[in-house]
Amino acid sequence: MIFRQLFDSDSSTYTYLLACSETREAVLIDTVFEKHDRDVALVRELGLQVKYVLDTHVHADHVTGAWRMKQALGARIGGSANGGANCLGQPLAQGDRITFGRHALEVRETPGHTAGCLTLVTTDHAMAFTGDCLLIRGAGRTDFQGGDVHRMWRSIREQIFSLPDACLVYPAHDYSGRTCSTVGEERRYNPRIGGEAREEDFVGYMNNLGLPHPGKIDIAVPANLECGRPQTPAESEEPDWGPVRKTYAGIPEISAEWVAANRGAVHILDVRGPEEFVGALGQLQGSQNIPLGELRDRLGEVPRDKPVVAICQSGKRSAMAATILLKGGWQDVANVDGGLLEWHKLSLPLGAD
């Protein structure tokens, strides 16, 4: 199985990507609205088909990216049938299974932090995605959104602590840089509910946390009841000059085919060395040659009246060139995916038609 743990530093939220390595079917858990481009880029680079985008609960500290994933990838939105969200394509309840390729997640209802919290467990009981129910050496607060400390006690003890000791615990948040724990560790060391703690101990601890309400609660909760769908049409984040896609590394890229068909609409910057520029691969007609090592000192020579597409032999050096241009203040920039090697592979013409 393919597994990735992604992080949003603003809300300390973990997003999880799980996929079948054979069928390429995938699920995303607890996405963040602002991290949409990052997550879509990873999905596309790995060649995955996201079947489901799942939320473990209605979050109060960030807006989910579920609606955006549905629009971009055709994913089905899943969440608790008891959570209050009115936009679910897949309402989930105790015992349900979410399948993706040869793998599946089983649904365990774990209310307490909110009335509609879920824990999602791989069917081999090797991994549990606990949302804000059981955290690493902690537990989610229970003082709003239908929270109930007694229900959380039962959720953790009966639904999560019943899993094998070696089962890995992956929460929706961590504020101290911890990424993973195990059921056995939390059963033994969790200061709120582990060891010899009794229900009255847990209740006393949780009722005296004294935490302020999340700063985004008034925005996040209503938005998440709509699965993150904007109230007004959002402005497109896609460049309007061409089909640019950001890679998982954050590099804007555009296809060689598009550049070949739109030569007059862009300025082509070739960042190979002078010998390569006149070498065997040739050069695109009308392209400007500034070797990558000289680009920072010669930025003033790069025109700003057209979008700039950077190219080199393989697309690696030109990726750095695109980054340099962006940092230098250029906005309409892209790297030619695959460079001149891809250009020749596709038998595209070096000269303009």
Secondary structure, 3 states (H helix, E strand, C coil): CEEEEEEECCCCEEEEEEECCCCCEEEEECCCHHHHHHHHHHHHHCCCEEEEEECCCCCCCCCCCHHHHHHHHCCEEEEECCCCCCCCCEEECCCCEEEECCEEEEEEECCCCCCCCEEEEECCCCEEEEECCEECCEECCCCCCCCCHHHHHHHHHHHHCCCCCCCEEEECECCCCCCCEEHHHHHHHCCCCCCCCCHHHHHHHHCCCCCCCCCCHHHHHHHHHCCCCCCCCCCCCCCCCCCCEECCCCCEEECHHHHHHCHHHCEEEECCCHHHHCCCCCCCCCCEECCHHHHHHHHHHCCCCCCEEEECCCCCHHHHHHHHHHHCCCCCEEEECCHHHHHHHCCCCCCCC
